[in-house]
Amino acid sequence: MERTVICKVTDVPVNGLKQFESNGRKVCVINAGDGFFACQAACPHEGIALCDGVFDGEVLTCLEHLWQWSLREGGEPRGLAAAPLEMYPVEVDADMVYLKG
Ligand code: FES
């Protein structure tokens, strides 16, 4: 499967979120400590940058209006969230994080 480098594993601290751009697509990369997630960069509510939110090891919270999603359950909405989060498959190889597909 084709893959595109998105960042180094050291670019995002544990439980941190950071926005990157790959092939013209903005992506929010999350370091869960035991792996990485990638999702749409803009909140599906009003488009605020999700990298300004917080991640507690399972749930990503947009701090603008507190919509939440379980990243370990594929971006399923939690609490107030009325829409799922679009997730992108990632792969870690050596010290790099790749977007797959
Ligand atoms: S913009 Fe993210 S919850 Fe409203």
Boltz pocket constraint, residues with backbone or C-beta under 6 A from the ligand:
constraints:
  - pocket:
      binder: B
      contacts: [[A, 43], [A, 44], [A, 45], [A, 46], [A, 47], [A, 48], [A, 62], [A, 63], [A, 64], [A, 65], [A, 66], [A, 67]]
      max_distance: 6.0
